[in-house]
Amino acid sequence: MVKETNPGVWELAQKTEAPHAADHGYRTIGDIMLGLQSIHRRFLPRDVAVSRYTREMFCLMEGRHVHPSTLYPGGVGTVPTVQLFTDYLTRLMRYANS
């Protein structure tokens, strides 16, 4: 979309080296921009996975995921147990390491 709406920005992005390219694998800013477009779907599988287990974390504490997300003042929607906190911590560590 940037290519069509802002050709000057697109040209500059194609020429600008991406910081930390060795870490993420995208050589230029333009490559990153392409990767973020849903049509290319380079980030999508990872993003969907992260979204899933963060929703699971919310559901563990609240019982379900509501829209808009709300919290109860002074508490949570489920009974806290050791198993609940273990399940939550497992997902939290997966999120922190993604």
Phi and psi restraints in degrees (range 20) as a CNS / XPLOR table:
assign (resid 1 and name C) (resid 2 and name N)
       (resid 2 and name CA) (resid 2 and name C) 1.0 -61.9 20.0 2
assign (resid 2 and name N) (resid 2 and name CA)
       (resid 2 and name C) (resid 3 and name N) 1.0 -36.2 20.0 2
assign (resid 2 and name C) (resid 3 and name N)
       (resid 3 and name CA) (resid 3 and name C) 1.0 -57.9 20.0 2
assign (resid 3 and name N) (resid 3 and name CA)
       (resid 3 and name C) (resid 4 and name N) 1.0 -40.3 20.0 2
assign (resid 3 and name C) (resid 4 and name N)
       (resid 4 and name CA) (resid 4 and name C) 1.0 -80.9 20.0 2
assign (resid 4 and name N) (resid 4 and name CA)
       (resid 4 and name C) (resid 5 and name N) 1.0 -37.2 20.0 2
assign (resid 4 and name C) (resid 5 and name N)
       (resid 5 and name CA) (resid 5 and name C) 1.0 -89.3 20.0 2
assign (resid 5 and name N) (resid 5 and name CA)
       (resid 5 and name C) (resid 6 and name N) 1.0 -31.1 20.0 2
assign (resid 5 and name C) (resid 6 and name N)
       (resid 6 and name CA) (resid 6 and name C) 1.0 -138.5 20.0 2
assign (resid 6 and name N) (resid 6 and name CA)
       (resid 6 and name C) (resid 7 and name N) 1.0 73.6 20.0 2
assign (resid 6 and name C) (resid 7 and name N)
       (resid 7 and name CA) (resid 7 and name C) 1.0 -58.1 20.0 2
assign (resid 7 and name N) (resid 7 and name CA)
       (resid 7 and name C) (resid 8 and name N) 1.0 -32.2 20.0 2
assign (resid 7 and name C) (resid 8 and name N)
       (resid 8 and name CA) (resid 8 and name C) 1.0 -66.2 20.0 2
assign (resid 8 and name N) (resid 8 and name CA)
       (resid 8 and name C) (resid 9 and name N) 1.0 -41.0 20.0 2
assign (resid 8 and name C) (resid 9 and name N)
       (resid 9 and name CA) (resid 9 and name C) 1.0 -65.7 20.0 2
assign (resid 9 and name N) (resid 9 and name CA)
       (resid 9 and name C) (resid 10 and name N) 1.0 -41.4 20.0 2
assign (resid 9 and name C) (resid 10 and name N)
       (resid 10 and name CA) (resid 10 and name C) 1.0 -61.3 20.0 2
assign (resid 10 and name N) (resid 10 and name CA)
       (resid 10 and name C) (resid 11 and name N) 1.0 -45.6 20.0 2
assign (resid 10 and name C) (resid 11 and name N)
       (resid 11 and name CA) (resid 11 and name C) 1.0 -61.0 20.0 2
assign (resid 11 and name N) (resid 11 and name CA)
       (resid 11 and name C) (resid 12 and name N) 1.0 -43.1 20.0 2
assign (resid 11 and name C) (resid 12 and name N)
       (resid 12 and name CA) (resid 12 and name C) 1.0 -64.1 20.0 2
assign (resid 12 and name N) (resid 12 and name CA)
       (resid 12 and name C) (resid 13 and name N) 1.0 -40.9 20.0 2
assign (resid 12 and name C) (resid 13 and name N)
       (resid 13 and name CA) (resid 13 and name C) 1.0 -63.9 20.0 2
assign (resid 13 and name N) (resid 13 and name CA)
       (resid 13 and name C) (resid 14 and name N) 1.0 -35.4 20.0 2
assign (resid 13 and name C) (resid 14 and name N)
       (resid 14 and name CA) (resid 14 and name C) 1.0 -67.8 20.0 2
assign (resid 14 and name N) (resid 14 and name CA)
       (resid 14 and name C) (resid 15 and name N) 1.0 -27.1 20.0 2
assign (resid 14 and name C) (resid 15 and name N)
       (resid 15 and name CA) (resid 15 and name C) 1.0 -94.6 20.0 2
assign (resid 15 and name N) (resid 15 and name CA)
       (resid 15 and name C) (resid 16 and name N) 1.0 -17.6 20.0 2
assign (resid 15 and name C) (resid 16 and name N)
       (resid 16 and name CA) (resid 16 and name C) 1.0 -86.3 20.0 2
assign (resid 16 and name N) (resid 16 and name CA)
       (resid 16 and name C) (resid 17 and name N) 1.0 121.6 20.0 2
assign (resid 16 and name C) (resid 17 and name N)
       (resid 17 and name CA) (resid 17 and name C) 1.0 -65.7 20.0 2
assign (resid 17 and name N) (resid 17 and name CA)
       (resid 17 and name C) (resid 18 and name N) 1.0 139.1 20.0 2
assign (resid 17 and name C) (resid 18 and name N)
       (resid 18 and name CA) (resid 18 and name C) 1.0 -83.6 20.0 2
assign (resid 18 and name N) (resid 18 and name CA)
       (resid 18 and name C) (resid 19 and name N) 1.0 131.2 20.0 2
assign (resid 18 and name C) (resid 19 and name N)
       (resid 19 and name CA) (resid 19 and name C) 1.0 -63.5 20.0 2
assign (resid 19 and name N) (resid 19 and name CA)
       (resid 19 and name C) (resid 20 and name N) 1.0 144.1 20.0 2
assign (resid 19 and name C) (resid 20 and name N)
       (resid 20 and name CA) (resid 20 and name C) 1.0 61.4 20.0 2
assign (resid 20 and name N) (resid 20 and name CA)
       (resid 20 and name C) (resid 21 and name N) 1.0 33.8 20.0 2
assign (resid 20 and name C) (resid 21 and name N)
       (resid 21 and name CA) (resid 21 and name C) 1.0 -57.1 20.0 2
assign (resid 21 and name N) (resid 21 and name CA)
       (resid 21 and name C) (resid 22 and name N) 1.0 -33.9 20.0 2
assign (resid 21 and name C) (resid 22 and name N)
       (resid 22 and name CA) (resid 22 and name C) 1.0 -64.5 20.0 2
assign (resid 22 and name N) (resid 22 and name CA)
       (resid 22 and name C) (resid 23 and name N) 1.0 -28.2 20.0 2
assign (resid 22 and name C) (resid 23 and name N)
       (resid 23 and name CA) (resid 23 and name C) 1.0 -78.8 20.0 2
assign (resid 23 and name N) (resid 23 and name CA)
       (resid 23 and name C) (resid 24 and name N) 1.0 -41.4 20.0 2
assign (resid 23 and name C) (resid 24 and name N)
       (resid 24 and name CA) (resid 24 and name C) 1.0 -108.1 20.0 2
assign (resid 24 and name N) (resid 24 and name CA)
       (resid 24 and name C) (resid 25 and name N) 1.0 -13.5 20.0 2
assign (resid 24 and name C) (resid 25 and name N)
       (resid 25 and name CA) (resid 25 and name C) 1.0 86.6 20.0 2
assign (resid 25 and name N) (resid 25 and name CA)
       (resid 25 and name C) (resid 26 and name N) 1.0 7.0 20.0 2
assign (resid 25 and name C) (resid 26 and name N)
       (resid 26 and name CA) (resid 26 and name C) 1.0 -107.1 20.0 2
assign (resid 26 and name N) (resid 26 and name CA)
       (resid 26 and name C) (resid 27 and name N) 1.0 119.1 20.0 2
assign (resid 26 and name C) (resid 27 and name N)
       (resid 27 and name CA) (resid 27 and name C) 1.0 -72.0 20.0 2
assign (resid 27 and name N) (resid 27 and name CA)
       (resid 27 and name C) (resid 28 and name N) 1.0 -41.3 20.0 2
assign (resid 27 and name C) (resid 28 and name N)
       (resid 28 and name CA) (resid 28 and name C) 1.0 -123.3 20.0 2
assign (resid 28 and name N) (resid 28 and name CA)
       (resid 28 and name C) (resid 29 and name N) 1.0 166.6 20.0 2
assign (resid 28 and name C) (resid 29 and name N)
       (resid 29 and name CA) (resid 29 and name C) 1.0 -62.5 20.0 2
assign (resid 29 and name N) (resid 29 and name CA)
       (resid 29 and name C) (resid 30 and name N) 1.0 -35.6 20.0 2
assign (resid 29 and name C) (resid 30 and name N)
       (resid 30 and name CA) (resid 30 and name C) 1.0 -61.4 20.0 2
assign (resid 30 and name N) (resid 30 and name CA)
       (resid 30 and name C) (resid 31 and name N) 1.0 -38.3 20.0 2
assign (resid 30 and name C) (resid 31 and name N)
       (resid 31 and name CA) (resid 31 and name C) 1.0 -63.2 20.0 2
assign (resid 31 and name N) (resid 31 and name CA)
       (resid 31 and name C) (resid 32 and name N) 1.0 -40.0 20.0 2
assign (resid 31 and name C) (resid 32 and name N)
       (resid 32 and name CA) (resid 32 and name C) 1.0 -64.4 20.0 2
assign (resid 32 and name N) (resid 32 and name CA)
       (resid 32 and name C) (resid 33 and name N) 1.0 -43.2 20.0 2
assign (resid 32 and name C) (resid 33 and name N)
       (resid 33 and name CA) (resid 33 and name C) 1.0 -60.5 20.0 2
assign (resid 33 and name N) (resid 33 and name CA)
       (resid 33 and name C) (resid 34 and name N) 1.0 -42.0 20.0 2
assign (resid 33 and name C) (resid 34 and name N)
       (resid 34 and name CA) (resid 34 and name C) 1.0 -63.6 20.0 2
assign (resid 34 and name N) (resid 34 and name CA)
       (resid 34 and name C) (resid 35 and name N) 1.0 -40.3 20.0 2
assign (resid 34 and name C) (resid 35 and name N)
       (resid 35 and name CA) (resid 35 and name C) 1.0 -63.9 20.0 2
assign (resid 35 and name N) (resid 35 and name CA)
       (resid 35 and name C) (resid 36 and name N) 1.0 -28.7 20.0 2
assign (resid 35 and name C) (resid 36 and name N)
       (resid 36 and name CA) (resid 36 and name C) 1.0 -81.7 20.0 2
assign (resid 36 and name N) (resid 36 and name CA)
       (resid 36 and name C) (resid 37 and name N) 1.0 -13.8 20.0 2
assign (resid 36 and name C) (resid 37 and name N)
       (resid 37 and name CA) (resid 37 and name C) 1.0 -74.1 20.0 2
assign (resid 37 and name N) (resid 37 and name CA)
       (resid 37 and name C) (resid 38 and name N) 1.0 131.1 20.0 2
assign (resid 37 and name C) (resid 38 and name N)
       (resid 38 and name CA) (resid 38 and name C) 1.0 -61.6 20.0 2
assign (resid 38 and name N) (resid 38 and name CA)
       (resid 38 and name C) (resid 39 and name N) 1.0 -26.1 20.0 2
assign (resid 38 and name C) (resid 39 and name N)
       (resid 39 and name CA) (resid 39 and name C) 1.0 -65.0 20.0 2
assign (resid 39 and name N) (resid 39 and name CA)
       (resid 39 and name C) (resid 40 and name N) 1.0 -29.9 20.0 2
assign (resid 39 and name C) (resid 40 and name N)
       (resid 40 and name CA) (resid 40 and name C) 1.0 -84.6 20.0 2
assign (resid 40 and name N) (resid 40 and name CA)
       (resid 40 and name C) (resid 41 and name N) 1.0 -26.0 20.0 2
assign (resid 40 and name C) (resid 41 and name N)
       (resid 41 and name CA) (resid 41 and name C) 1.0 54.3 20.0 2
assign (resid 41 and name N) (resid 41 and name CA)
       (resid 41 and name C) (resid 42 and name N) 1.0 33.8 20.0 2
assign (resid 41 and name C) (resid 42 and name N)
       (resid 42 and name CA) (resid 42 and name C) 1.0 -75.4 20.0 2
assign (resid 42 and name N) (resid 42 and name CA)
       (resid 42 and name C) (resid 43 and name N) 1.0 -37.3 20.0 2
assign (resid 42 and name C) (resid 43 and name N)
       (resid 43 and name CA) (resid 43 and name C) 1.0 -92.3 20.0 2
assign (resid 43 and name N) (resid 43 and name CA)
       (resid 43 and name C) (resid 44 and name N) 1.0 -19.5 20.0 2
assign (resid 43 and name C) (resid 44 and name N)
       (resid 44 and name CA) (resid 44 and name C) 1.0 -54.6 20.0 2
assign (resid 44 and name N) (resid 44 and name CA)
       (resid 44 and name C) (resid 45 and name N) 1.0 -50.1 20.0 2
assign (resid 44 and name C) (resid 45 and name N)
       (resid 45 and name CA) (resid 45 and name C) 1.0 -57.8 20.0 2
assign (resid 45 and name N) (resid 45 and name CA)
       (resid 45 and name C) (resid 46 and name N) 1.0 -42.2 20.0 2
assign (resid 45 and name C) (resid 46 and name N)
       (resid 46 and name CA) (resid 46 and name C) 1.0 -67.9 20.0 2
assign (resid 46 and name N) (resid 46 and name CA)
       (resid 46 and name C) (resid 47 and name N) 1.0 -41.5 20.0 2
assign (resid 46 and name C) (resid 47 and name N)
       (resid 47 and name CA) (resid 47 and name C) 1.0 -63.7 20.0 2
assign (resid 47 and name N) (resid 47 and name CA)
       (resid 47 and name C) (resid 48 and name N) 1.0 -40.5 20.0 2
assign (resid 47 and name C) (resid 48 and name N)
       (resid 48 and name CA) (resid 48 and name C) 1.0 -64.5 20.0 2
assign (resid 48 and name N) (resid 48 and name CA)
       (resid 48 and name C) (resid 49 and name N) 1.0 -41.2 20.0 2
assign (resid 48 and name C) (resid 49 and name N)
       (resid 49 and name CA) (resid 49 and name C) 1.0 -63.5 20.0 2
assign (resid 49 and name N) (resid 49 and name CA)
       (resid 49 and name C) (resid 50 and name N) 1.0 -45.6 20.0 2
assign (resid 49 and name C) (resid 50 and name N)
       (resid 50 and name CA) (resid 50 and name C) 1.0 -63.2 20.0 2
assign (resid 50 and name N) (resid 50 and name CA)
       (resid 50 and name C) (resid 51 and name N) 1.0 -43.1 20.0 2
assign (resid 50 and name C) (resid 51 and name N)
       (resid 51 and name CA) (resid 51 and name C) 1.0 -60.7 20.0 2
assign (resid 51 and name N) (resid 51 and name CA)
       (resid 51 and name C) (resid 52 and name N) 1.0 -39.1 20.0 2
assign (resid 51 and name C) (resid 52 and name N)
       (resid 52 and name CA) (resid 52 and name C) 1.0 -63.8 20.0 2
assign (resid 52 and name N) (resid 52 and name CA)
       (resid 52 and name C) (resid 53 and name N) 1.0 -51.2 20.0 2
assign (resid 52 and name C) (resid 53 and name N)
       (resid 53 and name CA) (resid 53 and name C) 1.0 -76.6 20.0 2
assign (resid 53 and name N) (resid 53 and name CA)
       (resid 53 and name C) (resid 54 and name N) 1.0 -18.9 20.0 2
assign (resid 53 and name C) (resid 54 and name N)
       (resid 54 and name CA) (resid 54 and name C) 1.0 -73.6 20.0 2
assign (resid 54 and name N) (resid 54 and name CA)
       (resid 54 and name C) (resid 55 and name N) 1.0 -34.8 20.0 2
assign (resid 54 and name C) (resid 55 and name N)
       (resid 55 and name CA) (resid 55 and name C) 1.0 -66.9 20.0 2
assign (resid 55 and name N) (resid 55 and name CA)
       (resid 55 and name C) (resid 56 and name N) 1.0 -38.6 20.0 2
assign (resid 55 and name C) (resid 56 and name N)
       (resid 56 and name CA) (resid 56 and name C) 1.0 -61.0 20.0 2
assign (resid 56 and name N) (resid 56 and name CA)
       (resid 56 and name C) (resid 57 and name N) 1.0 -39.7 20.0 2
assign (resid 56 and name C) (resid 57 and name N)
       (resid 57 and name CA) (resid 57 and name C) 1.0 -60.0 20.0 2
assign (resid 57 and name N) (resid 57 and name CA)
       (resid 57 and name C) (resid 58 and name N) 1.0 -45.0 20.0 2
assign (resid 57 and name C) (resid 58 and name N)
       (resid 58 and name CA) (resid 58 and name C) 1.0 -62.8 20.0 2
assign (resid 58 and name N) (resid 58 and name CA)
       (resid 58 and name C) (resid 59 and name N) 1.0 -43.8 20.0 2
assign (resid 58 and name C) (resid 59 and name N)
       (resid 59 and name CA) (resid 59 and name C) 1.0 -64.8 20.0 2
assign (resid 59 and name N) (resid 59 and name CA)
       (resid 59 and name C) (resid 60 and name N) 1.0 -34.3 20.0 2
assign (resid 59 and name C) (resid 60 and name N)
       (resid 60 and name CA) (resid 60 and name C) 1.0 -60.0 20.0 2
assign (resid 60 and name N) (resid 60 and name CA)
       (resid 60 and name C) (resid 61 and name N) 1.0 -41.6 20.0 2
assign (resid 60 and name C) (resid 61 and name N)
       (resid 61 and name CA) (resid 61 and name C) 1.0 -84.8 20.0 2
assign (resid 61 and name N) (resid 61 and name CA)
       (resid 61 and name C) (resid 62 and name N) 1.0 -35.7 20.0 2
assign (resid 61 and name C) (resid 62 and name N)
       (resid 62 and name CA) (resid 62 and name C) 1.0 -101.5 20.0 2
assign (resid 62 and name N) (resid 62 and name CA)
       (resid 62 and name C) (resid 63 and name N) 1.0 -12.5 20.0 2
assign (resid 62 and name C) (resid 63 and name N)
       (resid 63 and name CA) (resid 63 and name C) 1.0 92.8 20.0 2
assign (resid 63 and name N) (resid 63 and name CA)
       (resid 63 and name C) (resid 64 and name N) 1.0 -29.2 20.0 2
assign (resid 63 and name C) (resid 64 and name N)
       (resid 64 and name CA) (resid 64 and name C) 1.0 -164.8 20.0 2
assign (resid 64 and name N) (resid 64 and name CA)
       (resid 64 and name C) (resid 65 and name N) 1.0 163.5 20.0 2
assign (resid 64 and name C) (resid 65 and name N)
       (resid 65 and name CA) (resid 65 and name C) 1.0 -99.1 20.0 2
assign (resid 65 and name N) (resid 65 and name CA)
       (resid 65 and name C) (resid 66 and name N) 1.0 117.4 20.0 2
assign (resid 65 and name C) (resid 66 and name N)
       (resid 66 and name CA) (resid 66 and name C) 1.0 -105.5 20.0 2
assign (resid 66 and name N) (resid 66 and name CA)
       (resid 66 and name C) (resid 67 and name N) 1.0 163.6 20.0 2
assign (resid 66 and name C) (resid 67 and name N)
       (resid 67 and name CA) (resid 67 and name C) 1.0 -129.5 20.0 2
assign (resid 67 and name N) (resid 67 and name CA)
       (resid 67 and name C) (resid 68 and name N) 1.0 124.0 20.0 2
assign (resid 67 and name C) (resid 68 and name N)
       (resid 68 and name CA) (resid 68 and name C) 1.0 -73.3 20.0 2
assign (resid 68 and name N) (resid 68 and name CA)
       (resid 68 and name C) (resid 69 and name N) 1.0 154.5 20.0 2
assign (resid 68 and name C) (resid 69 and name N)
       (resid 69 and name CA) (resid 69 and name C) 1.0 -65.0 20.0 2
assign (resid 69 and name N) (resid 69 and name CA)
       (resid 69 and name C) (resid 70 and name N) 1.0 129.4 20.0 2
assign (resid 69 and name C) (resid 70 and name N)
       (resid 70 and name CA) (resid 70 and name C) 1.0 -134.2 20.0 2
assign (resid 70 and name N) (resid 70 and name CA)
       (resid 70 and name C) (resid 71 and name N) 1.0 154.8 20.0 2
assign (resid 70 and name C) (resid 71 and name N)
       (resid 71 and name CA) (resid 71 and name C) 1.0 -119.8 20.0 2
assign (resid 71 and name N) (resid 71 and name CA)
       (resid 71 and name C) (resid 72 and name N) 1.0 151.7 20.0 2
assign (resid 71 and name C) (resid 72 and name N)
       (resid 72 and name CA) (resid 72 and name C) 1.0 -81.9 20.0 2
assign (resid 72 and name N) (resid 72 and name CA)
       (resid 72 and name C) (resid 73 and name N) 1.0 130.9 20.0 2
assign (resid 72 and name C) (resid 73 and name N)
       (resid 73 and name CA) (resid 73 and name C) 1.0 -61.8 20.0 2
assign (resid 73 and name N) (resid 73 and name CA)
       (resid 73 and name C) (resid 74 and name N) 1.0 125.5 20.0 2
assign (resid 73 and name C) (resid 74 and name N)
       (resid 74 and name CA) (resid 74 and name C) 1.0 78.9 20.0 2
assign (resid 74 and name N) (resid 74 and name CA)
       (resid 74 and name C) (resid 75 and name N) 1.0 13.6 20.0 2
assign (resid 74 and name C) (resid 75 and name N)
       (resid 75 and name CA) (resid 75 and name C) 1.0 -177.0 20.0 2
assign (resid 75 and name N) (resid 75 and name CA)
       (resid 75 and name C) (resid 76 and name N) 1.0 -173.6 20.0 2
assign (resid 75 and name C) (resid 76 and name N)
       (resid 76 and name CA) (resid 76 and name C) 1.0 -124.8 20.0 2
assign (resid 76 and name N) (resid 76 and name CA)
       (resid 76 and name C) (resid 77 and name N) 1.0 169.7 20.0 2
assign (resid 76 and name C) (resid 77 and name N)
       (resid 77 and name CA) (resid 77 and name C) 1.0 -88.6 20.0 2
assign (resid 77 and name N) (resid 77 and name CA)
       (resid 77 and name C) (resid 78 and name N) 1.0 0.5 20.0 2
assign (resid 77 and name C) (resid 78 and name N)
       (resid 78 and name CA) (resid 78 and name C) 1.0 -130.3 20.0 2
assign (resid 78 and name N) (resid 78 and name CA)
       (resid 78 and name C) (resid 79 and name N) 1.0 166.2 20.0 2
assign (resid 78 and name C) (resid 79 and name N)
       (resid 79 and name CA) (resid 79 and name C) 1.0 -82.3 20.0 2
assign (resid 79 and name N) (resid 79 and name CA)
       (resid 79 and name C) (resid 80 and name N) 1.0 122.9 20.0 2
assign (resid 79 and name C) (resid 80 and name N)
       (resid 80 and name CA) (resid 80 and name C) 1.0 -72.0 20.0 2
assign (resid 80 and name N) (resid 80 and name CA)
       (resid 80 and name C) (resid 81 and name N) 1.0 128.8 20.0 2
assign (resid 80 and name C) (resid 81 and name N)
       (resid 81 and name CA) (resid 81 and name C) 1.0 -132.9 20.0 2
assign (resid 81 and name N) (resid 81 and name CA)
       (resid 81 and name C) (resid 82 and name N) 1.0 166.4 20.0 2
assign (resid 81 and name C) (resid 82 and name N)
       (resid 82 and name CA) (resid 82 and name C) 1.0 -60.6 20.0 2
assign (resid 82 and name N) (resid 82 and name CA)
       (resid 82 and name C) (resid 83 and name N) 1.0 -41.9 20.0 2
assign (resid 82 and name C) (resid 83 and name N)
       (resid 83 and name CA) (resid 83 and name C) 1.0 -62.3 20.0 2
assign (resid 83 and name N) (resid 83 and name CA)
       (resid 83 and name C) (resid 84 and name N) 1.0 -41.7 20.0 2
assign (resid 83 and name C) (resid 84 and name N)
       (resid 84 and name CA) (resid 84 and name C) 1.0 -60.7 20.0 2
assign (resid 84 and name N) (resid 84 and name CA)
       (resid 84 and name C) (resid 85 and name N) 1.0 -46.5 20.0 2
assign (resid 84 and name C) (resid 85 and name N)
       (resid 85 and name CA) (resid 85 and name C) 1.0 -67.8 20.0 2
assign (resid 85 and name N) (resid 85 and name CA)
       (resid 85 and name C) (resid 86 and name N) 1.0 -33.8 20.0 2
assign (resid 85 and name C) (resid 86 and name N)
       (resid 86 and name CA) (resid 86 and name C) 1.0 -65.4 20.0 2
assign (resid 86 and name N) (resid 86 and name CA)
       (resid 86 and name C) (resid 87 and name N) 1.0 -45.7 20.0 2
assign (resid 86 and name C) (resid 87 and name N)
       (resid 87 and name CA) (resid 87 and name C) 1.0 -61.0 20.0 2
assign (resid 87 and name N) (resid 87 and name CA)
       (resid 87 and name C) (resid 88 and name N) 1.0 -42.8 20.0 2
assign (resid 87 and name C) (resid 88 and name N)
       (resid 88 and name CA) (resid 88 and name C) 1.0 -64.0 20.0 2
assign (resid 88 and name N) (resid 88 and name CA)
       (resid 88 and name C) (resid 89 and name N) 1.0 -46.7 20.0 2
assign (resid 88 and name C) (resid 89 and name N)
       (resid 89 and name CA) (resid 89 and name C) 1.0 -61.5 20.0 2
assign (resid 89 and name N) (resid 89 and name CA)
       (resid 89 and name C) (resid 90 and name N) 1.0 -38.5 20.0 2
assign (resid 89 and name C) (resid 90 and name N)
       (resid 90 and name CA) (resid 90 and name C) 1.0 -58.8 20.0 2
assign (resid 90 and name N) (resid 90 and name CA)
       (resid 90 and name C) (resid 91 and name N) 1.0 -46.1 20.0 2
assign (resid 90 and name C) (resid 91 and name N)
       (resid 91 and name CA) (resid 91 and name C) 1.0 -70.2 20.0 2
assign (resid 91 and name N) (resid 91 and name CA)
       (resid 91 and name C) (resid 92 and name N) 1.0 -36.8 20.0 2
assign (resid 91 and name C) (resid 92 and name N)
       (resid 92 and name CA) (resid 92 and name C) 1.0 -62.8 20.0 2
assign (resid 92 and name N) (resid 92 and name CA)
       (resid 92 and name C) (resid 93 and name N) 1.0 -41.4 20.0 2
assign (resid 92 and name C) (resid 93 and name N)
       (resid 93 and name CA) (resid 93 and name C) 1.0 -68.9 20.0 2
assign (resid 93 and name N) (resid 93 and name CA)
       (resid 93 and name C) (resid 94 and name N) 1.0 -35.9 20.0 2
assign (resid 93 and name C) (resid 94 and name N)
       (resid 94 and name CA) (resid 94 and name C) 1.0 -63.1 20.0 2
assign (resid 94 and name N) (resid 94 and name CA)
       (resid 94 and name C) (resid 95 and name N) 1.0 -41.1 20.0 2
assign (resid 94 and name C) (resid 95 and name N)
       (resid 95 and name CA) (resid 95 and name C) 1.0 -65.1 20.0 2
assign (resid 95 and name N) (resid 95 and name CA)
       (resid 95 and name C) (resid 96 and name N) 1.0 -45.0 20.0 2
assign (resid 95 and name C) (resid 96 and name N)
       (resid 96 and name CA) (resid 96 and name C) 1.0 -64.5 20.0 2
assign (resid 96 and name N) (resid 96 and name CA)
       (resid 96 and name C) (resid 97 and name N) 1.0 -28.2 20.0 2
assign (resid 96 and name C) (resid 97 and name N)
       (resid 97 and name CA) (resid 97 and name C) 1.0 -95.3 20.0 2
assign (resid 97 and name N) (resid 97 and name CA)
       (resid 97 and name C) (resid 98 and name N) 1.0 0.6 20.0 2
